[in-house]
Amino acid sequence: MSERRLDLDDLAPSLGLSASDARRLLAGALPLTVAIARNLSTTVGGTTEFWLTREAQYQDDLARVQADKWSQGLPVAQMVKFGWMEKPSSWVDQIDECLRFFDVPDIGTWEQRYDRQVEAAHFRSSPSFDLEAGATTAWFRAGDLVAESRADLPPFDSHALNELLPRLRDLTRVPQPERFVGDLVRLCAGAGLHVVVLPTPKGCSASGVARRLGQHPLIQLSARHLTDDHLWFTFFHEVGHVLRHNLEMPFIDNLDDREDIDGFEEEANDFASEFLIGRAPISRGALDRRNIIRTAHANSISPGIVVGQLQHRGLLRREQFNYLKRRYVWNGTTLETRRRS
């Protein structure tokens, strides 16, 4: 335009555009069509094909910039560390690896398949509940891959899951996750329920989630605080969601604060608390080690769960009897017993 001494008022009508659309064209906001390319060829020079090629390259560059920004928002370093994807060799390779991990051809498909799950999820919003879309969708996808790698499940049977609950409660007394996680997965699978235990990457502070994978419910646990009381309360909380609530939307839970909750979360909390402690309620009498162990035995649960419930109810201080809680550690993506030094 400068070389040909054309201003916007000259250019717009020769391209068949209004002045505002001509400004959008110059700003890159209006796609360059075949008709505009022909008019540009006549007015400014160059062939129609030249301008269409420039437009295609520009749109491709825009898509790559957007894809680069998207991949930068994913916890790639931890995804590599956890073995969820190969280490990228370049920024372009990183985009390809991330798309391959999610098994999507483009960002639009990722948004429809995963990002909208997080947007539609039911979760309590609080300053301590950090849920970045990239990290949370990566955790969801990793859970999908684990569940899909297992044998096909029978149709979900809520009655069978209810019948199974006492056996699942007994697992809380098994100290080693190396033993109980496999049994938990196997028993729940028999009722048509997926269970996946995976660490969360930075940016996803979920304790657990109850959601759907195809025709089956899926409970995914992060063992966030690496103690038995938190892990098992979270599991039975999610079971409450599966049995009591429609899973058309995922229920993403952070159980650090059980006070500021709504009806859905209160029902899930009550289900977990009543099932774990209901047979022999916690006494407000002498809260010593002997009574804690006695209460745990009467309810067929681990002493750590009793301690956690007493602390939550304000009957014990947060630091009291924590030695009765079993501690875990992540070894990659495998939950293991924490060895005492």
C-alpha positions in Angstrom: 0.0 0.0 0.0 2.8 2.4 0.9 4.7 1.7 -2.3 1.6 2.3 -4.4 0.5 5.2 -2.3 -2.8 3.6 -1.3 -4.6 4.5 1.9 -7.4 2.6 3.5 -10.1 4.6 1.8 -8.6 3.6 -1.6 -8.0 0.0 -0.7 -11.4 -0.9 0.9 -13.7 -0.4 -2.1 -11.2 -2.0 -4.5 -11.3 -5.1 -2.4 -15.1 -5.1 -2.0 -14.8 -4.4 1.7 -16.1 -1.8 4.1 -13.6 0.3 5.9 -14.0 -1.6 9.1 -13.5 -5.0 7.4 -10.4 -3.6 5.6 -9.0 -2.7 9.0 -9.7 -6.2 10.3 -8.0 -7.6 7.2 -4.9 -5.6 7.9 -5.0 -6.6 11.6 -5.2 -10.3 10.7 -8.7 -10.6 12.1 -10.5 -11.2 8.8 -9.6 -14.3 6.9 -8.3 -13.8 3.3 -10.8 -15.4 1.0 -10.4 -16.3 -2.7 -12.4 -13.2 -3.7 -10.3 -10.9 -1.6 -7.1 -12.6 -2.9 -8.2 -11.9 -6.5 -8.9 -8.2 -5.7 -5.6 -7.9 -3.9 -3.8 -9.4 -7.0 -5.5 -6.7 -9.2 -5.0 -3.8 -6.7 -1.7 -4.5 -5.0 0.0 -7.1 -7.2 1.0 -10.7 -6.8 -1.0 -13.7 -8.0 -4.2 -15.0 -6.3 -2.3 -18.1 -5.4 0.4 -16.0 -3.7 -2.1 -14.4 -1.4 -3.9 -17.6 -0.6 -0.5 -19.3 0.2 0.3 -16.4 2.6 -3.1 -16.8 4.3 -2.6 -20.6 4.7 0.9 -20.0 6.2 -0.4 -17.3 8.5 -3.3 -19.5 9.8 -0.9 -22.4 10.3 1.5 -20.2 12.3 -1.4 -19.0 14.4 -2.4 -22.6 15.1 1.1 -23.4 16.1 1.4 -20.4 18.4 -1.9 -21.5 20.1 -0.8 -25.1 20.3 2.6 -24.0 21.8 0.8 -21.9 24.4 -1.5 -24.9 25.2 1.3 -27.3 25.6 3.2 -24.9 27.8 0.2 -24.9 30.1 0.5 -28.6 30.7 2.8 -30.1 33.4 5.0 -31.7 30.8 8.0 -32.3 33.1 5.9 -34.3 35.5 4.1 -36.1 32.8 7.5 -37.3 31.5 8.6 -38.1 35.1 5.5 -40.2 35.7 6.1 -42.1 32.4 2.9 -40.7 30.9 4.7 -39.4 27.7 8.1 -39.4 26.1 10.4 -36.4 26.7 10.0 -33.9 23.8 13.0 -33.0 21.8 11.8 -29.5 20.8 8.8 -27.2 21.2 7.2 -28.6 18.1 7.8 -32.2 19.3 6.2 -31.2 22.6 3.0 -30.2 20.9 2.9 -33.5 19.0 3.7 -35.6 22.2 0.9 -33.8 24.1 -1.6 -34.4 21.4 -0.5 -38.0 21.2 -0.9 -38.4 25.0 -4.5 -37.1 24.9 -5.1 -39.0 21.6 -6.6 -35.9 20.0 -5.8 -34.4 16.6 -6.1 -30.8 17.7 -6.7 -28.5 20.7 -10.4 -28.1 19.8 -10.9 -31.9 20.3 -9.0 -31.7 23.6 -11.3 -28.9 24.8 -14.4 -30.9 23.9 -13.2 -34.2 25.4 -11.3 -33.1 28.5 -11.4 -29.4 29.2 -15.2 -29.4 29.3 -15.1 -32.2 31.9 -13.2 -29.9 34.2 -15.4 -26.9 33.3 -18.6 -28.9 34.0 -17.2 -30.6 37.2 -18.8 -30.0 40.5 -16.2 -29.0 43.1 -15.9 -26.7 46.0 -14.1 -23.4 45.1 -11.7 -22.2 47.8 -8.3 -20.5 47.8 -6.6 -23.9 48.7 -8.3 -25.8 45.9 -5.9 -25.2 43.0 -7.3 -26.8 39.8 -5.5 -25.8 36.6 -7.2 -27.1 33.5 -4.0 -28.5 32.0 -2.9 -30.4 35.1 -6.3 -31.7 35.9 -7.0 -32.9 32.4 -3.6 -34.6 32.3 -4.5 -36.5 35.5 -7.9 -37.4 34.1 -6.3 -38.7 30.9 -3.6 -40.7 32.8 -6.5 -42.3 34.8 -8.3 -43.2 31.6 -5.2 -44.9 30.2 -4.8 -47.0 33.3 -8.4 -48.1 33.3 -8.5 -48.8 29.6 -5.4 -51.0 29.9 -7.3 -53.4 32.1 -9.7 -56.2 31.2 -13.2 -55.1 30.3 -15.6 -54.7 33.2 -19.1 -56.1 33.6 -22.0 -53.6 33.6 -22.0 -51.4 36.8 -24.1 -53.0 39.5 -24.9 -50.6 42.5 -26.4 -53.5 44.5 -23.2 -55.5 44.0 -21.1 -52.5 45.1 -23.2 -52.1 48.3 -22.8 -55.8 49.1 -19.0 -55.4 48.6 -18.6 -52.4 51.0 -17.8 -54.5 54.1 -14.9 -56.3 52.3 -13.6 -52.9 51.1 -13.8 -51.5 54.6 -11.7 -54.5 55.8 -9.0 -53.5 53.4 -8.4 -50.3 55.5 -6.7 -52.6 58.0 -4.1 -53.8 55.5 -1.0 -51.7 56.1 0.7 -51.9 52.8 -0.7 -50.2 49.7 1.4 -52.7 47.7 -1.1 -55.3 48.9 -4.4 -53.4 49.3 -4.5 -51.3 46.1 -4.6 -54.4 43.8 -7.4 -56.0 45.9 -9.3 -52.7 45.9 -9.1 -52.4 42.1 -10.0 -56.1 41.6 -13.0 -56.2 43.9 -14.5 -52.9 42.6 -14.0 -54.1 39.0 -16.2 -57.1 39.8 -19.1 -54.6 40.5 -18.3 -52.7 37.2 -16.4 -49.8 39.0 -13.0 -48.6 37.8 -10.6 -47.6 40.6 -7.3 -45.8 39.7 -4.7 -44.6 42.2 -2.3 -42.0 40.6 -0.3 -39.0 41.9 -1.5 -35.6 40.7 0.8 -33.3 38.8 1.4 -29.8 40.1 -1.6 -27.6 39.5 -4.1 -30.3 40.4 -4.8 -30.5 44.2 -7.7 -33.0 43.9 -7.9 -35.6 46.6 -10.2 -37.7 44.4 -12.7 -37.6 41.6 -15.8 -39.7 40.8 -16.7 -39.5 37.1 -17.7 -41.6 34.1 -15.5 -43.5 31.7 -17.7 -44.7 28.9 -20.5 -46.7 30.6 -18.7 -47.3 33.9 -18.1 -45.1 36.9 -14.5 -44.3 37.7 -13.0 -43.4 41.1 -9.6 -41.8 40.9 -7.5 -41.2 44.0 -4.4 -39.1 44.5 -3.4 -40.2 48.0 -2.8 -36.4 48.4 -1.7 -36.4 52.0 -0.1 -39.8 51.9 -1.9 -41.1 55.0 -4.4 -43.9 55.4 -7.1 -41.8 57.0 -7.2 -39.3 54.2 -6.9 -42.0 51.4 -9.7 -44.2 52.7 -12.1 -41.4 53.7 -11.6 -40.0 50.2 -12.4 -43.4 48.6 -15.6 -43.9 50.6 -16.6 -40.3 49.9 -16.3 -41.0 46.2 -18.2 -44.2 46.6 -21.0 -42.0 48.2 -21.0 -39.9 45.0 -21.2 -43.1 42.8 -24.1 -44.5 44.8 -26.0 -41.4 45.6 -25.4 -38.9 42.7 -25.7 -38.8 39.0 -22.2 -38.8 37.5 -23.2 -36.8 34.4 -20.7 -34.2 35.8 -17.5 -35.2 37.5 -17.3 -34.7 41.3 -13.7 -33.4 42.0 -13.0 -33.3 45.7 -10.4 -31.7 47.9 -11.1 -32.8 51.4 -8.7 -30.5 53.3 -11.7 -28.4 54.4 -15.0 -30.2 55.1 -16.8 -27.2 56.5 -17.7 -25.1 53.5 -19.7 -27.7 51.6 -23.0 -28.0 49.7 -25.6 -30.8 49.7 -23.8 -33.1 47.4 -20.6 -33.0 49.4 -22.4 -33.2 52.7 -24.2 -36.4 51.5 -20.9 -37.9 50.4 -19.2 -37.0 53.7 -22.0 -38.4 55.7 -22.0 -41.6 53.7 -18.2 -42.1 54.3 -18.3 -41.2 58.0 -21.4 -43.3 58.8 -20.1 -46.3 57.0 -16.6 -46.1 58.5 -17.5 -45.3 62.1 -21.3 -46.0 62.3 -21.2 -49.4 63.9 -19.4 -48.2 67.0 -19.6 -44.4 67.3 -16.6 -42.6 68.7 -16.9 -42.0 72.4 -16.3 -38.6 73.9 -14.8 -40.4 76.9 -11.1 -41.1 77.5 -9.5 -40.4 74.2 -6.3 -42.5 74.7 -4.5 -45.0 72.5 -6.3 -48.0 73.9 -9.8 -46.6 73.2 -8.8 -45.5 69.7 -7.6 -49.0 68.9 -10.7 -50.5 70.5 -13.0 -48.2 68.3 -11.0 -49.1 65.2 -11.4 -52.9 66.0 -15.1 -52.5 66.6 -15.6 -50.8 63.2 -13.1 -53.1 61.3 -11.1 -50.1 60.2 -7.5 -48.9 60.8 -6.7 -46.8 63.9 -5.5 -44.0 61.6 -9.0 -43.5 60.3 -10.3 -43.1 63.9 -7.6 -40.6 64.6 -8.4 -38.6 61.5 -12.1 -38.5 62.4 -11.4 -37.4 66.0 -9.2 -34.6 64.7 -11.8 -33.5 62.2 -14.5 -33.4 64.9 -12.2 -31.3 67.1 -11.9 -34.1 69.7 -8.2 -34.3 69.1 -5.6 -31.7 68.2 -4.1 -32.0 64.7 -0.8 -33.3 66.0 -2.3 -35.9 68.5 -1.8 -39.6 67.8 -0.6 -39.1 64.3 1.8 -42.0 64.9 -1.2 -44.3 64.5 -1.7 -43.2 60.9 0.0 -45.2 58.3 2.2 -43.2 55.9 2.7 -43.7 52.2 5.2 -42.5 49.6 5.0 -42.4 45.8 7.6 -44.4 43.9 6.9 -43.0 40.4 3.2 -43.8 40.0 3.2 -46.7 42.5 1.9 -46.0 46.1 4.1 -47.7 48.6 4.6 -48.0 52.4 6.8 -45.2 53.8 9.7 -46.9 55.7 10.4 -45.4 59.1 13.9 -44.1 59.5 
